[in-house]
Amino acid sequence: MAKPFEFNWRKTVPDALLKGGVFDCWDEETSTLEVNCLVKVDEYGFFIYWKSDGREGEVLECSQVNDIRLGLAPKINDLKAIAELEQRGSGTLESRTVTICSGLDLVNITYTPMIARDAETAKVWVEGLRSITLNIKANNVCPMTQLKKHWMKLCFMVNPSGKIPVRSISRTFASGKTEKMIMQCLKELGLPSGKFDEIEPSAFTFDKFYELYHKICPRTDIEELFKELSGGKPYLTTTQLIDFFNERQRDPRLNEILFPFYNSNRVSQIIATYENDKEFIEKGYLNLDGFCRYLMADENAPVFLDRLDIYVDMDQPLAHYFINSSHNTYLTGRQFGGRSSVEMYRQVLLSGCRCVELDCWDGRNEDQEPIITHGKAMCTDILFKDVIMAIKETAFVTSEYPVILSFENHCSKFQQYKMSKYCEDILGDFLLKRPIEGVPLEPIVPLPSPNQLKKKILIKNKRLKPEVEKS
């Protein structure tokens, strides 16, 4: 490519993750242990990838990672494997295990445990991975960045000999394309094109992948637009680009001061960034390739990436905001006869939710522990105290703004006392138990603002009717 990529969403990857560390990785699907894996994170923070001798490269996409935990994953139950792992390092297995939780939704979570040689290494990786995952901007990047991610993933998923199988490339473009056509495109680019051939990663550059992409998936829509604007010429002039950007590309609803109209200086910068031909740059021309790369770049991301940060005033009363809320948070599926899970509270809070619901009922067992379930709907139940513990651990991982616990309280007075005790003991200083200084809870006085309530957990509890409570 003519110019290096500039990512305005990029987070700095800690040096320890770039250099890599040696871990033993547990494969949940095959229930096998892969030892002495060199685990790394790429410089852009796209992937966590690892490989051991004689094995294929493994990749986890950071945008699909929703939690990093210190300790064993719940699905490791092979006692023989655990015994082997305990002998391969110093310190307890719990303190050395980095568990990566990933998935495309909040219910089907995959746990990938990586066991370090010592507790200090595990701690560094937990903190480092948490700093680069849960990156909302990285999940809304432009098509060009997505192409770079596809290319990098192919380069990481090498076979045991360290080469890229041609079949991996054909699978990448499999949707609606024949394998024969993909092999022909590889041949035209001077790359190995046999079904069982392999490609050296050094030969499979991003430029080659980009050319391959346009051969297999040509952007005919952009080509037709280019022909329409250029009148059949092989370039667009500065004047034509100014007209296109202002009249067709720019949203007319935008503020003209914050988002000024394009002029010749701005267009010259775009040409200098995306045009490959030096002669065209000097004349103020942009060819089809440069025009295509501009439209696919971060400047034309699907959303304004800066709007994914906190950009509004957070000093207004709490009641002035829409709050990201979850109904029947504990359910993993159906409202009737469905399964309840403590994990759901972790997942919704990690995904940005700020208000969760707890349907509280008297426990059925002799210990009389309060439970959470969908009352009279034959759903499974979970312990109230386990949910409070999960909320404490994940409430402020992705945001410091307040979390509201919405109690639908069906418990007796005795079990309500146990609930309040759990909230006080487990949540500690996070729990808001008295009015914020200077903001009394009185009529007409506005509620405190999100900034005033940072790292505070609020309880919204509907009391039982007096006659019900008495009974």
Buried (B, 14 or more C-beta within 10 A) or exposed (E): BBEEBEBEBBBEBBEBBBEBBBBBBBEEEEEEBBBEBBBBBBEBBBBBBBBBEEBBBBBBBBBBBBBBBBBBBEBBEBEEBBEEBEEBBEBEBEBBBBBBBBBEEBBEBBBBBBBBBEBEBBBBBBEBBBBBBBBBBBEBBBBBBEBBBBBBBBBBBBBEEEBBBBBBBBEBBEEEBEBEEBBEBBEEBEBBBEEEBBBEBEEBEBEBBBBBBBBBEEBEEBEEBBEEBBEEEEBBBBEBBBBBBEEEEBEEEEEEEEEEEBEEEBBBEBBBBBBEBEEBBEEBBBBBBBBBBBBBBBBEBEEEBEEBEEEEEBEBBBEEBEBEBBEBBBBBEEEEEBBBBBBBBBBBBBBEBBBBBBBBBBBEEEEBBBBBBBEEBEBBBBBBBBBBBBBBBBBBBBBBBBBBBBBBBBBBEEBBEBBEEBBEEBBEEBBBEEEBEEBEEEEEEEBBBBEBBEBBBBBEBEEBEEEEEEE
